[in-house]
Amino acid sequence: MAHILILSHDVIGARMAGTGIRYWELAHALAATQPVVLLAPQPPDLSGLALPPMLTCGSYTWGDAASLAPYLAAATVVIANGMLLLPFPTLAQISQPLALDLYDPIALENLELFRHAPLEQRIQQAAQDRLLLHQQLAAGDFLMCATERQRDLYMGALLAEGQITPTLTDADPTLRRWLDVVPFGVAPTPPTQHRHALRGTHPALPADAVLVLWTGGLWDWLDPLTLIRAMPSVLHACPQVRLVFLAGAHPGTVQPMQMPHRAEQLAAELGLLDQQVIFYREWIPYAERADALLDADIAVSLHHNHLETTYAAVRSRFLDHLWAGLPSVVSSGDAAAALVQTYNLGYTVAPNDVAGVAHALIGLAGDAALRATFAHNAQQLGAQLTWTQVLEPLRHFCQHPIKRPRGGLATSPLSVQPPLKQEQRMSTEPTEPQPLDTLIQRAEQLWQFGDPADAGGRISRMARYTFARLLAPVIAQQRDFNATSVQLFYALRQQQEQLQTELTRLAQAHPQPSPPPQD
């Protein structure tokens, strides 16, 4: 029987954001049949959470390999968020089969998170994120993502990295054994309301209000502002509507974002703050979320149009819409919108479309029968997406763990060679070397790599710490080697030029006889 170790990079406990929820639920489901240890960067507070008999929770110290060592020694399979290669790069060399979770495309998320940072800082962050992705793709024996669209993204990255090899495709022509979809799931037991968390608990939330709920976080790459701007039109048509934001301060280590302040400021400017638009500033405990969800009539999730949302997972709080049977209003273009359209779960609107959001909310607020239809469809879909069902590819890997064949893989982006010409593919003769000037130009572009980003925020803060303690000496040594290589190229070119000059001089001093004329 496999002894599974799951490593979360986010807080596990009574109050959890989407990433923590993912690993709690994965551990909870897998522990139904085999021993599981779930570790987080802080000691878990399990108040209100049911712990299965075969699930043990603990913590590790960020960047301290010794804090992981005893748990790794006891594990036969390791599951980790791909971010954990930053503080623990030696995870890439463990003997146990390693499943890496890439459900969150960090490189695309950071394009939005640091959009307003200085350009040089953003370039450094992007380079760091590419390096991390390269390490993740090379290290995982099984790679998980959240949607088929994400799988296509990572399949292209694997191809570009030289990691889709004949050895792998001979073993599995579809490569599902190595890269498969493990999305967010829905809790298997229906929600139960123990008390009213919203109705009657605030002077602005009467029992007969039509409650519109923003269930997710107020992250900078999402768009609560369009929803707030739509509220005056909604209230003009339906005065009984109230908008509630459940997102308080993030319970984990994420640096505070700008969006909560911007959203409250906009609500205040429109004269709606604490009257028709309510913000809850404390994160709701995970075990109590049903009390708030079942008070609501409509759930909303909006975003801007950019790469993060195009390739994002179905967000964890959207799955709560299905669990609680809530009609949804969502922005078009992401995986959640595809579900809403396919299964008739509510309305999709174009990103940043204030009038479209208002029209959708007015239609739902005034039609209880329509809301009931969408709610029924949501519950029906949720029953097909429980955690037990969606994690089947991961369960199969845990039951039949195997190290991914790595014969012929490119170990570094720098080792990738130019494609062979057609005549070279049919020949066993050595390929023609690249001109020295081309090699020098390439070396000048690539010798200085791996600068740790100075940006603030969740990813950069962890990365700076990790680079400083673990990777900085390696990067410094590699830079010295690369700089020496560039200098060697310069010296070779100088010798080449000197040799060419000497050959020219000799040719001029000793001219060769002209060849005889041809008939």
Summary of the structure (lengths in Angstrom):
residues: 519
radius of gyration: 28.1
end to end distance: 86.6
largest distance: 109.4
contacts: 1629
relative contact order: 0.12
helix: 47%
strand: 12%
